[in-house]
Amino acid sequence: MTAGAAGGAVALREMRWWDIDAVLGLEAELFPEDAWSAGMFWSELAGARGPRRSRAYLVAEREGGGLAGYGGLGAAGGTGDVMTLGVTRAYQGTGLGARLLAALLDAAAGFGCHEVLLEVRMDNERAQRLYTRFGFRPVGIRRGYYQPGGQDALVMRLELPPGGREGHRGSPPEGGGERHRERHREHRRERHKESGRE
């Protein structure tokens, strides 16, 4: 559990279908221009359970109810992709974004991934600092990746050591850099904002 700026403790747990309505409310707050639909979350959660699961989705639940953030990761062929990561404004700066990212990287290791990729807006220095502290390094640029608006995306990569994230010295303590969002073009999930986050 982590104490947030709003005063309540926050616990991470698996995202379930009954969380979708609350997550959609956060989507509207954090990503008003390109919020995911309920159908997109249903599609992602369908891959988060069962023997062939390839997704890991988490929510950060406040003590007493309500969500302070969420995140998701997809895995295929030994590569993990951070699909989404968002923290409400009230909990930015509390370390919750870093905590969610750490949990997603642990999930990637559990899937047997040897690397994790993500996209971040070129002008989103706050998010880039968070990722750099975790050991992500720039590997390329995707022109016009974020729609609408056509902003460029910086592609970043983290190599996971054998045995999982515990062997990676770049993993930081909790801290800053909240509201990160990475979306993939095949589902038109193009964004990574930081109107205070990402």
ZIFENUR-V717020 format. One record per residue. N is the residue number from 1. PHI is phi in radians with two decimals (none if undefined). OMEGA is omega in whole degrees, 0 to 359 (* if undefined). Layout:
# ZIFENUR-V717020
n & phi & omega
N & PHI & OMEGA
N & PHI & OMEGA
This chain:
# ZIFENUR-V717020
n & phi & omega
1 & none & 179
2 & -2.24 & 176
3 & -1.37 & 180
4 & -1.79 & 179
5 & -1.05 & 181
6 & -1.37 & 173
7 & 1.76 & 183
8 & -1.79 & 176
9 & -1.25 & 183
10 & -2.25 & 178
11 & -2.11 & 176
12 & -1.55 & 175
13 & -2.65 & 179
14 & -1.12 & 173
15 & -1.32 & 177
16 & -2.12 & 186
17 & -1.05 & 181
18 & -1.29 & 175
19 & -1.51 & 190
20 & -1.04 & 181
21 & -1.04 & 180
22 & -1.16 & 179
23 & -1.14 & 178
24 & -1.08 & 176
25 & -1.12 & 177
26 & -1.19 & 177
27 & -0.99 & 181
28 & -1.11 & 179
29 & -1.30 & 189
30 & -1.54 & 185
31 & -2.31 & 187
32 & -1.08 & 183
33 & -1.42 & 184
34 & -2.55 & 180
35 & -1.09 & 174
36 & -1.17 & 176
37 & -1.55 & 175
38 & -1.03 & 180
39 & -1.07 & 179
40 & -1.16 & 178
41 & -1.20 & 177
42 & -1.02 & 180
43 & -1.07 & 180
44 & -1.16 & 182
45 & -1.18 & 177
46 & -1.09 & 180
47 & -1.69 & 185
48 & -1.74 & 180
49 & -2.43 & 178
50 & 1.68 & 185
51 & -1.16 & 181
52 & -1.90 & 183
53 & -1.04 & 180
54 & -2.36 & 181
55 & -2.29 & 172
56 & -2.36 & 180
57 & -2.16 & 184
58 & -2.21 & 168
59 & -2.16 & 173
60 & -1.83 & 186
61 & -1.73 & 179
62 & -1.32 & 174
63 & -1.07 & 182
64 & 1.66 & 176
65 & 1.90 & 182
66 & 1.60 & 184
67 & -1.87 & 177
68 & -1.86 & 180
69 & 3.08 & 182
70 & -2.88 & 178
71 & -2.82 & 180
72 & -2.60 & 180
73 & -2.40 & 173
74 & -1.99 & 182
75 & -2.40 & 177
76 & -2.80 & 174
77 & 1.04 & 179
78 & 1.45 & 179
79 & -2.08 & 174
80 & -1.72 & 177
81 & -2.24 & 173
82 & -1.25 & 185
83 & -1.53 & 183
84 & -2.83 & 177
85 & -2.78 & 182
86 & -2.47 & 178
87 & -2.30 & 181
88 & -1.10 & 183
89 & -1.01 & 183
90 & -1.13 & 183
91 & -1.94 & 175
92 & -1.22 & 181
93 & 1.49 & 180
94 & -1.73 & 184
95 & 1.61 & 183
96 & -1.19 & 178
97 & -1.07 & 178
98 & -1.14 & 179
99 & -1.15 & 177
100 & -1.11 & 180
101 & -1.08 & 179
102 & -1.05 & 180
103 & -1.16 & 178
104 & -1.16 & 178
105 & -1.18 & 175
106 & -1.11 & 178
107 & -1.12 & 178
108 & -1.05 & 177
109 & -1.09 & 178
110 & -1.13 & 176
111 & -1.39 & 182
112 & 1.43 & 180
113 & -1.26 & 175
114 & -1.79 & 178
115 & -2.70 & 176
116 & -2.31 & 179
117 & -2.01 & 172
118 & -2.77 & 173
119 & -2.08 & 179
120 & -2.49 & 179
121 & -1.01 & 181
122 & -1.05 & 183
123 & -1.65 & 183
124 & -1.69 & 185
125 & -1.20 & 181
126 & -1.10 & 179
127 & -1.14 & 180
128 & -1.07 & 177
129 & -1.13 & 178
130 & -1.06 & 182
131 & -1.12 & 179
132 & -1.10 & 178
133 & -1.11 & 177
134 & -1.45 & 178
135 & 1.79 & 176
136 & -1.20 & 178
137 & -2.28 & 179
138 & -1.12 & 178
139 & -2.27 & 180
140 & 3.02 & 179
141 & -2.29 & 174
142 & -1.95 & 184
143 & -1.26 & 176
144 & 1.10 & 187
145 & -1.21 & 185
146 & -1.57 & 182
147 & -2.16 & 354
148 & -1.29 & 178
149 & 2.05 & 176
150 & 1.21 & 179
151 & -1.26 & 179
152 & -1.35 & 178
153 & -2.04 & 171
154 & -1.56 & 177
155 & -1.59 & 181
156 & -2.17 & 184
157 & -2.34 & 174
158 & -2.12 & 175
159 & -1.53 & 179
160 & -1.58 & 181
161 & -1.29 & 174
162 & -0.99 & 180
163 & 1.63 & 174
164 & 1.74 & 188
165 & -1.18 & 183
166 & -1.05 & 181
167 & -1.46 & 183
168 & -1.69 & 185
169 & -1.26 & 184
170 & -1.39 & 182
171 & -1.20 & 186
172 & -1.63 & 168
173 & -1.26 & 179
174 & -1.03 & 176
175 & 2.89 & 170
176 & 0.57 & 173
177 & 1.15 & 183
178 & -1.55 & 176
179 & 1.18 & 179
180 & -1.85 & 182
181 & -2.50 & 175
182 & -2.11 & 180
183 & -2.29 & 187
184 & -1.91 & 190
185 & -1.05 & 183
186 & -1.10 & 176
187 & -1.94 & 183
188 & 0.95 & 177
189 & -1.83 & 184
190 & -1.76 & 172
191 & 3.14 & 174
192 & -2.99 & 187
193 & -1.81 & 174
194 & -2.65 & 175
195 & -1.18 & 186
196 & 2.18 & 180
197 & -2.30 & 183
198 & 0.72 & *
